[in-house]
Amino acid sequence: MPLDAGTIERLIREGIPDARVTIEDLRGDGDHYAAHVVSAAFKGKTRVQQHQMVYNALQGKMGNELHALALQTSPPD
């Protein structure tokens, strides 16, 4: 069963409590999303480390219930 945008956002916020999360359903099929995540926790981390933090927050659902996630991460300005 695919994840809905609200569940993705909730999981990311639970894993990265200060995160500002924007989710877009790219195809309207509930299976292909884009996420933009901004968090102070990303400061000093490489882009790969930032993405790993988001994937960890998704608790293994990436590649299973969540088929595709185009991910953009950044620390706040």
LINKAVEN-V542120 format. One record per residue. N is the residue number from 1. SS is DSSP state (H for helix, E for strand, L for the rest). OMEGA is omega as a letter, one per 30 degrees, with the letter a starting at -180 (none if undefined). D_LAST is the distance of its C-alpha to the last C-alpha in Angstrom with 1 decimal. Layout:
BEGIN
N/SS/OMEGA/D_LAST
N/SS/OMEGA/D_LAST
END
This chain:
BEGIN
1/L/a/36.3
2/L/l/32.9
3/L/l/29.9
4/L/a/28.7
5/H/a/25.1
6/H/l/25.3
7/H/l/26.4
8/H/a/23.7
9/H/a/21.0
10/H/a/23.0
11/H/l/23.4
12/H/a/19.8
13/H/l/19.0
14/H/a/22.0
15/H/a/21.0
16/L/a/17.3
17/L/a/17.7
18/L/a/14.1
19/L/l/13.3
20/E/a/12.5
21/E/l/15.0
22/E/a/16.3
23/E/l/19.7
24/E/l/21.8
25/E/a/25.5
26/L/a/26.0
27/L/a/29.8
28/L/a/30.7
29/L/a/32.6
30/L/a/30.6
31/L/a/30.4
32/E/a/27.7
33/E/l/24.1
34/E/l/20.6
35/E/l/17.8
36/E/a/14.0
37/E/l/12.7
38/E/a/9.2
39/L/l/9.8
40/H/l/9.3
41/H/a/12.6
42/H/a/11.4
43/L/l/10.2
44/L/a/13.0
45/L/l/14.6
46/L/l/15.8
47/H/l/15.4
48/H/l/19.0
49/H/l/18.3
50/H/a/15.5
51/H/l/18.0
52/H/l/20.7
53/H/l/19.0
54/H/l/18.9
55/H/l/22.5
56/H/l/23.6
57/H/a/22.4
58/L/l/24.6
59/L/l/27.5
60/L/a/29.4
61/L/l/29.4
62/E/a/27.7
63/L/l/30.7
64/L/l/33.0
65/L/l/32.3
66/E/a/29.2
67/L/a/30.3
68/E/l/27.2
69/E/l/23.5
70/E/a/21.2
71/E/l/18.0
72/E/l/14.4
73/E/l/12.0
74/E/l/8.5
75/L/l/6.5
76/L/l/3.8
77/L/none/0.0
END
